[in-house]
Amino acid sequence: MAASTGSSEAKAGPRILWISNGHGEDRIARVLMDQEPWRTWDHRGFPLVGEGHAYREAGVPIVAPLRAMPSGGFILGQRGALAADVRHGLLGLLLRQLASVRPQAASADLIVAVGDLLPLAFAVYAGRPCVFVGCAKSDHYRQPGQEDYLPVERWFMRRNACLAVYPRDGLTAAGLVRRGIRAHDMGNPMMDDMVESGIGWPHDHPGPVLGILPGSRRDAPANLVPLLQAALAFLQARSDAALWSVAVAVAPQVPLADLLAVARDAGWSPGPEGVCRAPGGQRLDWLIGRFGDWVGRVRLVFGMAGTAIEQCVGRGVPVVTFPGTGPQFNRAFAEAQARLLGDAVQLARHPDEAAALAVRILADEALLARMRAVGAERMGPQGAAGRIAAHAAQLVTGVGRETSI
């Protein structure tokens, strides 16, 4: 990612205000801002959820009031989460953000909202020309003929300020177009957030790699417990277990010490440089902030995550999931994700069933081919970020300074 996105006040290019509501959405914003012609524009981040790590990594100034919430942004993900966030100051935070967004947007040539209803509503309320990258909703979640976007969301999409909507897939875009909304099927920009670091793999063992994906939220250590159970059951069921190694994709904001403690308690023996060993001797490595390297090497994934699992299946990597106990990857989330991704992801009930499913997947070439084909269809090809940036930049040309809700 180009460091130039962290521009200074003296930068001469047009200005974009990025409004997003979650770690995955922040990451998508970061990928978009590094596309031509936006790479030379002046960027400001307005994350509504979390602390904006992706913006900070890119050197982009954050201009939104921030406060971490107990739910981690998943208010509907667990019982009592909304009440806990309210007690922690959620309403006050939203009011401060609402009061701040118009002054921050006043000098913006364009607002890019990434996520769902909340950033879209903030962008339209700010009163400047905006576009909406809808990465959270898809008609694939619904029965055939049903739509995922609600009437209130479509109302905001129709406002004069909203120049274009970029849904995550063609099915959803077609549904919005039928509703008279300026929607465009440009593809899914999250498929462009898998850049390889150029750093070598942690070891030169040539065998297959089993991927573990515990997610990027605060429930990642808790998720790792059953994921490692599934990994051990998988290895114990394979006659070629000695050839395998295991790699965990670790989000930068997840403390590695917490994950190491979980692995140790689960029977994995820690060694030099954080490497762990399974009871059968297989090696476990931690790839921190190197998702592009990790997804390019793993042969199969046990995962409890959102965006990262979608990226895996889009790259043709088979994924097996099962519900966790944390605020994000609970049963409702896992079942919704399975509807979104279809046969590209296999949903189990518990670690042992997940291990058995994984063994069957690797032994069934027809099933593997179907999973890869569905993943490609649901996620689309790479290059969407560039297409969105080029299209939106053209729309800004000639747009007046005044817009209205």
For each residue, the residues with C-beta under 8 A, 3 or more apart:
1: 5 30 31 34 57 58 195
2: 5 34 39
3: 6 58 59
4: 7 39 40
5: 1 2 30 33 34 39 43 58 59 60
6: 3 43 58 59 60 61
7: 4 11 13 41 42 43 60
8: 11
9:
10:
11: 7 8 40 41 42
12:
13: 7 40 41 42
14: 41 42 109 110 396
15: 41 42 43 44 107 108 109 110
16: 33 38 41 42 43 44 108 109 110 111 112
17: 44 46 63 104 105 108 110 111 112 126 128
18: 29 33 43 44 45 46 55 60 111 112 114
19: 46 47 48 101 111 112 113 114 115 119 122 123 126
20: 25 26 28 29 45 46 47 48 49 113 114 115 119
21: 25 47 48 49 73 114 115 116 118 119
22: 25 26 49 50 73 115
23: 26 27 50 53 54 73 216 217 251 253
24: 27 28 135 190 216 306 307 308
25: 20 21 22 28 29 49 114 115 119 135 136
26: 20 22 23 29 30 45 47 50 52 53 54 55 114
27: 23 24 30 31 54 190 193 307
28: 20 24 25 31 32 114 133 135 189 190 193 307 385
29: 18 20 25 26 32 33 45 54 55 112 114
30: 1 5 26 27 33 34 54 55 57 58 60 193
31: 1 27 28 34 35 189 190 192 193 385
32: 28 29 35 38 112 114 133 189 385 388 389
33: 5 16 18 29 30 38 39 41 43 58 60
34: 1 2 5 30 31 38 39 58 385
35: 31 32 38 39 385 386 388 389 390
36: 39 386 389 390
37: 40 41 389 390 393
38: 16 32 33 34 35 41 43 389 393
39: 2 4 5 33 34 35 36
40: 4 11 13 37
41: 7 11 13 14 15 16 33 37 38 109
42: 7 11 13 14 15 16
43: 5 6 7 15 16 18 33 38 58 60 61
44: 15 16 17 18 60 61 62 63 104 108
45: 18 20 26 29 52 55 60 61 62 63 64
46: 17 18 19 20 62 63 64 97 101 104 122
47: 19 20 21 26 50 51 52 55 62 64 66
48: 19 20 21 64 97 115 118 119 122
49: 20 21 22 25 69 72 73
50: 22 23 26 47 53 66 68 72 73
51: 47 56 66 68
52: 26 45 47 55 56 62 64 66
53: 23 26 50 56 57 252 253
54: 23 26 27 29 30 57 58
55: 18 26 29 30 45 47 52 58 60 61 62
56: 51 52 53 59 60 62
57: 1 30 53 54 252
58: 1 3 5 6 30 33 34 43 54 55
59: 3 5 6 56
60: 5 6 7 18 30 33 43 44 45 55 56
61: 6 43 44 45 55
62: 44 45 46 47 52 55 56 66
63: 17 44 45 46 100 104
64: 45 46 47 48 52 97 100 101 104
65: 93 96 97 100
66: 47 50 51 52 62
67: 88 89 93
68: 50 51 72
69: 49 72 73 84 85 88 90 93
70: 81 84 85 88
71: 74 75 77 78 81 82 84 85 327
72: 49 50 68 69 217 218 219 327 328
73: 21 22 23 49 50 69 217
74: 71 77 78 81 217 327 328 333
75: 71 81 82 85
76: 81 82
77: 71 74 81 327 328 330 332 333
78: 71 74 81 326 327 330
79:
80: 83 84
81: 70 71 74 75 76 77 78 84 85 327
82: 71 75 76 85 86 90
83: 80 86 87
84: 69 70 71 80 81 87 88
85: 69 70 71 75 81 82 88 90
86: 82 83 89 90 91
87: 83 84
88: 67 69 70 84 85
89: 67 86 92 93
90: 69 82 85 86 93 94
91: 86 94 95
92: 89 95 96
93: 65 67 69 89 90 96 97
94: 90 91 97 98
95: 91 92 98 99
96: 65 92 93 99 100
97: 46 48 64 65 93 94 100 101 122
98: 94 95 101 122 125
99: 95 96 102
100: 63 64 65 96 97 103 104
101: 19 46 64 97 98 104 105 122 125 126
102: 99 105 106 125 126 127
103: 100 106
104: 17 44 46 63 64 100 101 108 126
105: 17 101 102 108 111 126 127 128
106: 102 103 128
107: 15
108: 15 16 17 44 104 105 111 126 128
109: 14 15 16 41 128 129 396
110: 14 15 16 17 128 129 130 131 392 396
111: 16 17 18 19 105 108 123 126 128 129 130 131
112: 16 17 18 19 29 32 123 130 131 133 392
113: 19 20 119 120 122 123 130 131 132 133
114: 18 19 20 21 25 26 28 29 32 119 133 135
115: 19 20 21 22 25 48 118 119 120 133 134 135 136
116: 21 119 120 134 136 137 153
117: 120 121 150 152 153 156
118: 21 48 115 121 122
119: 19 20 21 25 48 113 114 115 116 122 123 132
120: 113 115 116 117 123 124 132 134 153 156 157 162
121: 117 118 124 125 156
122: 19 46 48 97 98 101 113 118 119 125 126
123: 19 111 112 113 119 120 126 128 130 132 161 162
124: 120 121 127 130 156 159 161 162 405
125: 98 101 102 121 122 405
126: 17 19 101 102 104 105 108 111 122 123 130 161
127: 102 105 124 161 402 403 404 405
128: 17 105 106 108 109 110 111 123 161 403
129: 109 110 111 161 163 395 396 399 403
130: 110 111 112 113 123 124 126 161 162 163
131: 110 111 112 113 162 163 164 165 166 388 392 395
132: 113 119 120 123 156 157 162 164 165 166
133: 28 32 112 113 114 115 166 189 388
134: 115 116 120 137 149 165 166 167 168 172
135: 24 25 28 114 115 168 188 189 190 307
136: 25 115 116 168
137: 116 134 141 148 149 153 167 168 172
138: 141 148 167 168 169 171 172 340
139: 142 146 147 148 169 171 172 175
140: 148 169 171 172 339 340 341 342 378
141: 137 138 148 336 339 340
142: 139 146 147 148
143: 146
144:
145:
146: 139 142 143
147: 139 142 175 179
148: 137 138 139 140 141 142 172
149: 134 137 153 154 157 172 175 176
150: 117 153 154
151: 154 155
152: 117 155 156
153: 116 117 120 137 149 150 156 157
154: 149 150 151 157 158 176 179 181
155: 151 152 158 159
156: 117 120 121 124 132 152 153 159 162
157: 120 132 149 153 154 162 165 176 181 182 183
158: 154 155 162 180 181
159: 124 155 156 162 404 405
160: 403 404 405
161: 123 124 126 127 128 129 130 403 404 405
162: 120 123 124 130 131 132 156 157 158 159 165 182
163: 129 130 131 182 392 395 396 399
164: 131 132 182 183 184 391 392 395
165: 131 132 134 157 162 173 176 181 182 183 184
166: 131 132 133 134 173 183 184 186 189 388 391 392
167: 134 137 138 172 173 176 183 185
168: 134 135 136 137 138 172 188 190
169: 138 139 140 172 173 185 188 378 379 380
170: 173 174 185 380
171: 138 139 140 174 175
172: 134 137 138 139 140 148 149 167 168 169 175 176 183
173: 165 166 167 169 170 176 177 183 184 185
174: 170 171 177 178 185
175: 139 147 149 171 172 178 179
176: 149 154 157 165 167 172 173 179 181 183
177: 173 174 180 181 183
178: 174 175
179: 147 154 175 176
180: 158 177
181: 154 157 158 165 176 177
182: 157 162 163 164 165
183: 157 164 165 166 167 172 173 176 177
184: 164 165 166 173 391
185: 167 169 170 173 174
186: 166 189 384 387 388 391
187: 191 380 381 382 383 384 387
188: 135 168 169 191 310 314 379 380 384
189: 28 31 32 133 135 166 186 192 193 384 385 388
190: 24 27 28 31 135 168 193 307 310 311 314 379
191: 187 188 194 311 314 315 379 380 381 382 384
192: 31 189 382 383 384 385 386
193: 27 28 30 31 189 190 291 311
194: 191 291 292 295 296 311 315
195: 1 292
196: 292 293 296
197: 290 292 293
198:
199: 290 293
200:
201: 204 293 297
202: 247 275 285 287
203: 245 283 285
204: 201
205: 245 283
206:
207: 243 244 245
208: 243 244 245 299
209: 244 245 246 247 297 298 299
210: 231 234 235 244 245 246 247 298 299 300 301 302
211: 246 247 248 249 294 295 298 299 300 301 302 303 312 317
212: 224 227 228 231 246 247 248 249 301 302 303
213: 227 248 249 301 302 303 304 305 308 309 312 319
214: 220 221 223 224 227 248 250 254 259 303 304 305
215: 219 220 223 251 303 304 305 306 308 326 328 329
216: 23 24 220 251 253 254 305 308
217: 23 72 73 74 220 326 327 328
218: 72 326 327
219: 72 215 222 223 324 325 326 327 328 329
220: 214 215 216 217 223 224 250 251 254 258 259
221: 214 224 225 254 255 258 259 261 262
222: 219 225 324 325 326
223: 214 215 219 220 226 227 304 324 326 329
224: 212 214 220 221 227 228 248 259 262 263 266
225: 221 222 228 229 262 265 266
226: 223 229 230 322 324 350 351
227: 212 213 214 223 224 230 231 302 303 304 351
228: 212 224 225 231 232 262 263 266 268
229: 225 226 232 233 266 351 352
230: 226 227 233 234 302 320 322 351 352 354 355 358
231: 210 212 227 228 234 235 246 278 302 355
232: 228 229 235 236 266 267 278 279 280
233: 229 230 236 237 351 352 354 355 356
234: 210 230 231 237 238 302 354 355 358 359
235: 210 231 232 238 241 244 278 280 282
236: 232 233 241 280
237: 233 234 355 356 359
238: 234 235 241 244 359
239:
240: 243 244
241: 235 236 238 244 280 282
242: 280 281 282
243: 207 208 240
244: 207 208 209 210 235 238 240 241 282
245: 203 205 207 208 209 210 282 283 284 285
246: 209 210 211 212 231 278 282 283 284 285
247: 202 209 210 211 212 284 285 286 287 294 297 298
248: 211 212 213 214 224 259 284 285 286 287
249: 211 212 213 287 290 291 294 295 308
250: 214 220 254 256 259 286 287 288 289
251: 23 215 216 220 254 289
252: 53 57 288 289
253: 23 53 216
254: 214 216 220 221 250 251 258 259
255: 221 258 259
256: 250 259 260 274 286 288
257: 260 261
258: 220 221 254 255 261 262
259: 214 220 221 224 248 250 254 255 256 262 263 286
260: 256 257 263 264 270 274 276 286
261: 221 257 258 264 265
262: 221 224 225 228 258 259 265 266
263: 224 228 259 260 266 268 270 276 284
264: 260 261 268 269 270 276
265: 225 261 262
266: 224 225 228 229 232 262 263
267: 232 278 279
268: 228 263 264 276 277 278 279 284
269: 264 276 277 279
270: 260 263 264 274 275 276
271: 274 275 276 277
272: 275
273:
274: 256 260 270 271 286
275: 202 270 271 272 283 284 285
276: 260 263 264 268 269 270 271 283 284
277: 268 269 271 281 282 283 284
278: 231 232 235 246 267 268 281 282 283 284
279: 232 267 268 269
280: 232 235 236 241 242
281: 242 277 278
282: 235 241 242 244 245 246 277 278
283: 203 205 245 246 275 276 277 278
284: 245 246 247 248 263 268 275 276 277 278
285: 202 203 245 246 247 248 275
286: 247 248 250 256 259 260 274
287: 202 247 248 249 250 290 291 293 294
288: 250 252 256
289: 250 251 252
290: 197 199 249 287 293 294
291: 193 194 249 287 294 295 308 311
292: 194 195 196 197 295 296
293: 196 197 199 201 287 290 296 297
294: 211 247 249 287 290 291 297 298
295: 194 211 249 291 292 298 311 312 315 317
296: 194 196 292 293 315
297: 201 209 247 293 294
298: 209 210 211 247 294 295 301 312 317
299: 208 209 210 211 317 362
300: 210 211 317 318 319 320 358 361 362
301: 210 211 212 213 298 309 312 317 318 319 320
302: 210 211 212 213 227 230 231 234 319 320 321 354 358
303: 211 212 213 214 215 227 308 309 312 319 320 321
304: 213 214 215 223 227 321 322 324 326 328 329 334
305: 213 214 215 216 308 309 328 329
306: 24 215 309 310 328 329 333 337
307: 24 27 28 135 190 310 311
308: 24 213 215 216 249 291 303 305 311 312
309: 213 301 303 305 306 312 313 319 321 337 341 345
310: 188 190 306 307 313 314 337 340 341 378 379
311: 190 191 193 194 291 295 307 308 314 315 379
312: 211 213 295 298 301 303 308 309 315 317 319 375
313: 309 310 316 317 318 319 341 344 345 371 374 375 378 379
314: 188 190 191 310 311 375 376 378 379 380
315: 191 194 295 296 311 312 375
316: 313 372 375 376
317: 211 295 298 299 300 301 312 313 375
318: 300 301 313 346 358 361 362 368 371 372
319: 213 300 301 302 303 309 312 313 344 345 346
320: 230 300 301 302 303 345 346 347 348 354 357 358 361
321: 302 303 304 309 329 334 337 338 345 346 347 348 354
322: 226 230 304 334 347 348 349 350 351 353 354
323: 329 330 331 333 334 349
324: 219 222 223 226 304 328 329 330 334
325: 219 222 330
326: 78 215 217 218 219 222 223 304 329 330
327: 71 72 74 77 78 81 217 218 219 330
328: 72 74 77 215 217 219 304 305 306 324 333
329: 215 219 223 304 305 306 321 323 324 326 333 334
330: 77 78 323 324 325 326 327 333 334
331: 323 334 335
332: 77 335 336
333: 74 77 306 323 328 329 330 336 337
334: 304 321 322 323 324 329 330 331 337 338 347
335: 331 332 338 339 347
336: 141 332 333 339 340
337: 306 309 310 321 333 334 340 341 345 347
338: 321 334 335 341 342 345 347
339: 140 141 335 336 342
340: 138 140 141 310 336 337 378
341: 140 309 310 313 337 338 344 345 374 375 378
342: 140 338 339 345 374 378
343: 346 370 371 374
344: 313 319 341 371 372 374 375 378 379
345: 309 313 319 320 321 337 338 341 342 371
346: 318 319 320 321 343 357 361 371
347: 320 321 322 334 335 337 338
348: 320 321 322 351 353 354 356 357
349: 322 323 353
350: 226 322 353 354
351: 226 227 229 230 233 322 348 354 355
352: 229 230 233 355 356
353: 322 348 349 350 356 357
354: 230 233 234 302 320 321 322 348 350 351 357 358
355: 230 231 233 234 237 351 352 358 359
356: 233 237 348 352 353 359 360
357: 320 346 348 353 354 360 361
358: 230 234 300 302 318 320 354 355 361 362
359: 234 237 238 355 356 362 363
360: 356 357 363 364 367
361: 300 318 320 346 357 358 364 367 368 371
362: 299 300 318 358 359 368
363: 359 360
364: 360 361 367 368
365: 368 369
366: 369 370
367: 360 361 364 370 371
368: 318 361 362 364 365 371 372
369: 365 366 372 373
370: 343 366 367 373 374
371: 313 318 343 344 345 346 361 367 368 374 375
372: 316 318 344 368 369 375 376
373: 369 370 376 377
374: 313 341 342 343 344 370 371 377 378
375: 312 313 314 315 316 317 341 344 371 372 378 379
376: 314 316 372 373 379 380 381
377: 373 374 380
378: 140 169 310 313 314 340 341 342 344 374 375
379: 169 188 190 191 310 311 313 314 344 375 376
380: 169 170 187 188 191 314 376 377 384
381: 187 191 376 384
382: 187 191 192
383: 187 192 386 387
384: 186 187 188 189 191 192 380 381 387 388
385: 28 31 32 34 35 189 192 388 389
386: 35 36 192 383 389 390
387: 186 187 383 384 390 391
388: 32 35 131 133 166 186 189 384 385 391 392
389: 32 35 36 37 38 385 386 392 393
390: 35 36 37 386 387 393 394
391: 164 166 184 186 387 388 394 395
392: 110 112 131 163 164 166 388 389 395 396
393: 37 38 389 390 396 397
394: 390 391 397
395: 129 131 163 164 391 392 399
396: 14 109 110 129 163 392 393 399
397: 393 394
398:
399: 129 163 395 396 403
400: 403
401:
402: 127
403: 127 128 129 160 161 399 400
404: 127 159 160 161
405: 124 125 127 159 160 161
